[in-house]
């Protein structure tokens, strides 16, 4: 990362966002309606919702899904004009697959 590997940074940011989304708790209809102003909770963190805890297997599945998605898109881009994007997508997938292989940081 110190060499400012743009493919690694892009892949890791997108994957962290996907993991963050997976931890989100679904919102029910009652929460969407909200409370009256005088019933609203006050204070720091009063409106925070508990996050789901992902298992190691779930995290690996999400990372694998992100890598697979990049490889599938790269396979669909066959025009020579997309060569740079294909290379970037494959590089991003390689970064994510390295984490799955247990080699740690790229």
Steps between C-alpha positions, in 0.01 A plus 500: 500500500787737561577498130150642444373198312181646354350161415548377858360819651196494272428130561541527876284812529218342300526176698498681833185682386341167405589359842360810670175461305479133595523595868203736471184399678179515292276793588137422578200718414459630854853637497434673169201686639702628790392652826350833580761765564441496876547120506827504305804362678771750585870476556801364318428163343133503599388425147765239423377154403683186601702347217500134402812301573627317193664162533838437345326285240259781413786746461684256271184453293462875455865544402470209257183652355674834448791330320265288287298805403813676375612198301155460342487864394854475362398195295205690353712794387647373174551823306862617472390840628431339840843340539607736780180440695530122454856509631394707801207269580724192478760668722232582757371141492855371548541717811179363651584140411839539671318578825290187459809291440631605841795701380392805695572846371583537133 
